[in-house]
Amino acid sequence: MKKSLSEVFALNEKNVLPRANDIPDYNVFSDKVLLDNLRNTIIQNIIDNNIPDDKYLKQYINEKIDSALEGYDLSNLERNHIYNLIENEINGFGPITELLDDPNITEIMVNAPDEIYIEIDGKVIKDDTVSFINDDHIVRTIQRMIQPLGRTIDTANPMVDSRLADGSRINAIIPPLSLNGPVITIRKFKPNLSTIDDLIRNGTLTPYMARFLEACVLGKLNILVCGGTGSGKTTLLNVLSSFIKNDERIITIEDSAELKLRQSHVISLETRNANYEKEREITIRDLVINALRMRPDRIIIGEVRGKESFDMLQAMNTGHDGSMSTLHANSPSDCLNRLETMVLMSGIEIPIKAIREYIDNAIDVVINIERLSDGKRKITSICEVVGISNDEIKLKEIFAFKQKGLTSKGEVDGSFVLYKYIPKVYSKIKSKGIDSIDDIFEKFK
């Protein structure tokens, strides 16, 4: 038997609509249609009319809501919920306010007014409990989110990539670039970023791997983290950065600042898009070049994906050891191939052989992290760059995750492997006086 709207509200102490999958056939409730219609009417009335000079905003909004609800037989819980929806429109970010507040949601994707997807525990699902009125409603929400950031979105500037006050990253694109209408993608910032212990507990890596990576950072090896979208590259880069000693001068360079280093001597740089005030674009490459003049001990680039690749390699080859970055790729070998291609496309006249030698001399370790089919994230490979053979940069695996199949519950079944040899980078780590991983590799002599 279907529940009334009042009964549905009674299930939730905070008077917030529960998720659609919690209540069978919730989406076809006639009350839900009424609720949406009332919300849309009130929002449209508030937007379309100027607030009279003799009224406070809250008083004006309350009067509009009371007027719209007049004649409807609604419970106090139902009325309170409508007030909450309008409150979210005025002081929050509309229908997605509560999604942004939910700590279990890591990503929000708005594809259309009634097509909103969220990521929870690595799984993407459609959320049928929230919706926008129309495309204009989505655009107004985008504008409200980016206006405090000094950004704008319109037909002349139909794309924006920035971060919210809490550090969450927002990407928005509207027509004519988006043929489906306005689209919002928000990757939420996690205030309690994972530590290496968290990653071990989650099965992302083993204690041996964790100790090895810590030794790599302390030994000032140059590290690339690769993986696909949403695989956890930035989280891992944050964890690796936590191993850097407090007395080093660290410069971070990002499109949208997501790295949260806890050391005391950190300078954070962020790119800038060209804007309507005719301020010129400042790219990752501009910031890398500038960072070299700032006496860095370490340079950490959030993601390398263009012309800055050559400048990064130059920095790594000219005494800026211990630099780190991420790169979008599906495997360590693909990572180095992409890096090679980026340098070729940077417009710098340099032979391919020289580029490979640059990469070989600059990069010490490549880490691949993946989000597997069960939503869990694992470091599937830690490789070292061992030289050039037959005109190809060679990688040798130190640790790996080998997948065997799936369990009856759909979880990935596999195990981590430590290859029985002494890595080339081990001598580099030892030369820095670090002996914390001797017990891992000495037995292979």
Disulfide bonds with the S-S distance in Angstrom:
none
